């Protein structure tokens, strides 16, 4: 059951331009959190902006009751959030999302993320590594100035490939191309992904065609995070014009099997 708490902001770090990592004390949420969960944040006590902001959980430290999340400043709400000071209390509901990443008995997997979509993959990769299993990482960015968390992901993956669309850092091109190339030599038991829709569409097509399990975390606008507003609906793979069927990302996800959704 999600908890609503006032969490103290312990640390604040600017990772790159307009991207911040917040470290908060959130024992009640951390005890329940799983890789793929998200939180809903009330950015201030005013009526505007009215809606909370959904943000993925980046890292949890259960023994210390610590939760970390990373966000990009995009609009008024995240601008207000970025101005919070250490010691302030933040109104948070979480953990949210019944659809989370499933590790199971897999021993050799891949994670692939694009841009800000890499954030929910960190806790997943960390837990897989702690279970003494192999994690192969593929992180893609548009250009060198947007590359983030390379050192952090290097520590929790067995192999890490960094790509940039323009070739200004790491390998030139898209991360998915390097993942597919590596899978000609080594078949991963599962691919975990989060990022822009074009990447997820290509990954879905590849995974379905080659009968590979693929779990994807979708980034939709979630007004309430509780399944009330219906603002984050996505079509199921069984949907049709005559009989449309939908998942709510906040409740059914945000993580889905790639075979179950239609982009």
Secondary structure, DSSP 4 states (H G I P E B T S, - for coil): --EEEEEEEEEEEEEETTEEEEEEE-HHHHTT--TT-EEEEE--SSSSS-S-EEEE--EEEGGGTEEEEEEE--SHHHHHHHT--TT-EEEEEEEE-SB----TT--EEEEEEEGGGGTTHHHHHHHHHHTT-EEEEEEEESSGGG---HHHHHHH-SEEEEEETTSSSSEES-HHHHHHHHTTTS--SEEEEES-HHHHHHHHHHHHHTT-EEEEE-----SSSSSSS-TTEEEBTT--SSS--EEEHHHH-BEEEGGGB--
